[in-house]
């Protein structure tokens, strides 16, 4: 055997045992006639000790060890004189009697430490070395535990794990598909699934009743911290259920994960918020409710004072930052610059300081009296010492900007603690969203989402007012999962396709397999999909999902380690009946 123990398991109870360990050299240090080597494997670090006076040849061999050498040692477990309280194995060491170098190693391009000196690009290029760092490894161990607990919970609830194909038909709605050319069918392409949506619905038609899959999904879209071109979903579907059944069951799943992974026992029901209220009070369909600062609308209190900016605006609203009246002019200018950023898009910021003596100091003092400002403060419920921050403009854009300002203030005031978790359900999403460029409605989720029964009469007459039987689970301002009750009635599905601008031929070409299946008896069904990467990232307290994925892509969608994507040989293109022409942008 290469080892009888791992580098993380030996304790004082093992003293005087003869053991064999194997692993990587973390570091070595020479102190007088002694050489100490830290040996690392997946399980931890153990100190090895070599004594020049006891075995000079062995000590000389140890002095030649470099970082990341792979070695095997045999020795006796001994109590350390100078204990290391930061290591689980810090009370013992191995007095080495035999050393075997299994593989030498080049000097790594960055330190294999929790706080590495390697930048993102170099760590991604040498990801196999980055994965040796204990904090990165712990993220993948957490991912394993979460996937295991997901399977355990869903198995206990009667779900079957069913794999669905990776090579499927392209259905160009939503994000762009990744496509794969078919050699055996020249000029035709598969698509990689953005989700197993239609396939899991077919499993419901097949009578599987409760399905789940930890599924690979692919979307060709611009990347950011919580988005990768390939990602993993906990994908679920159920038959003969209503929305309430799904919310209860998957709320239970999340509570199970918090209890068994984080040791947090969530006993209270998750709050529920209408989509319309989320947008009205937070400017986001994924509000962070760890802190307050809900929007307060002021349009009616600002009119008639000859302040043209407010008078001409369709929407005036703000937030109350408690205890921030002491903000300096420099800090206020910084907030103004923040909301003026192109990605936020506000034209300016109005502030009102609620002074300790009950008076008010504002950037619009020459337009509004103390009584006016007092009426604003009263509506906010502001107290002396608070700061009002107000934006105005077109409603949707201004709410979005105010939402970003709210999150920025939450960060500045330390109100977004990563160890505090505030879950909620956002429900009753709009069924459709209008696109000005194409002058048509698109499904906010997908074409198979069921509208609310009481809104069916509005489908053709006022589709913008139709609400969907759709729901998202949001925690700390992150959408962890979402789903809907599906349409199982063929006639209603046909109406939906017409509203979305599909001709009968187009609908049948893209979704004929599903529509045909429904003719043979489709049960009422619905489901939900969680983003496993986002869940692990949140539980680990990460700012990006990349460090909970073994081999992620960078922000340009490149695998720096494999140097992919890459060109392929002409012979391969010929086999696929393809020619490549790069168009100039």
LINMOWO-V957471 format. One record per pair of residues at least 24 apart in sequence whose ideal C-beta (glycine too) atoms are under 6 Angstrom apart, sorted by the first residue. I is the first residue (numbers start at 1). J is the second residue. Records with the same first field share a line. If there is no record, write none. Layout:
BEGIN
I=J / J
END
This chain:
BEGIN
2=72
6=41 / 43
7=39 / 41 / 43 / 44 / 45 / 46
8=43 / 44
10=77 / 89 / 92
12=91
14=77
15=77 / 79
17=77
18=76
20=74
21=73
22=72
24=68 / 70
25=65 / 67 / 69
28=65
35=59 / 62 / 63
44=88 / 89
45=87
46=89
47=93
48=73 / 94 / 96
49=93 / 95
50=96
61=99
68=105 / 108
69=104 / 105
70=102 / 103
71=101
72=100 / 102
73=99
74=98
124=554 / 560
125=560 / 561
127=551 / 561
136=547
139=540 / 547 / 548
142=536 / 540
143=536 / 548
145=261
146=261 / 536
147=214
149=257 / 260
150=234
153=253 / 256
154=212
158=210
159=210 / 212
160=208 / 211
161=212
162=211
164=196 / 199
168=193
171=510
175=219 / 221
176=220
178=218 / 220
181=576 / 578
183=575 / 576
186=577
192=218
193=217
194=219
196=235
198=514
200=237
201=486
202=517
204=237 / 239 / 523 / 525
205=517 / 522
209=239
210=238
211=237
212=236
223=555
225=544
226=534 / 545
228=552 / 553
229=553 / 557
231=533
232=532 / 533
233=529
234=530 / 532
235=529
236=527 / 528
237=527
239=523 / 525
240=523 / 524
241=526
243=469 / 485
246=526 / 528
247=425
250=528
261=539
270=423 / 424 / 425
271=424
272=425 / 427
273=424 / 426
274=428
275=426 / 428 / 429
278=426
282=403
283=399 / 400 / 402 / 403
284=403
285=426
286=474 / 477 / 479
288=476 / 477
289=422 / 424
290=416 / 420 / 422
291=410 / 415
293=319 / 406
295=402
296=379 / 380
298=376
301=375 / 376
305=367 / 368
307=364 / 367
310=392
313=392 / 393
314=394 / 395
315=395 / 398
316=392
318=388 / 389 / 390
319=389 / 406
320=380 / 382 / 386 / 388
321=387 / 409
322=386
323=385
324=387
325=353 / 354 / 385 / 386 / 387
327=387
338=408
339=401 / 405
344=401 / 404
345=397 / 401
346=391 / 401
350=390
351=389
352=388
353=387
354=382 / 384 / 386
356=384
418=541
421=475
423=475
424=474
425=471
426=472 / 474
427=471
428=467
429=468 / 470
431=466 / 468
432=463
440=501
445=470 / 484
447=496 / 500
448=486 / 487
449=484
450=485 / 486 / 487
459=495
463=499
480=530 / 534 / 535
481=528 / 529 / 530
483=527 / 528
485=526
486=525 / 526
488=522 / 524
490=518
END
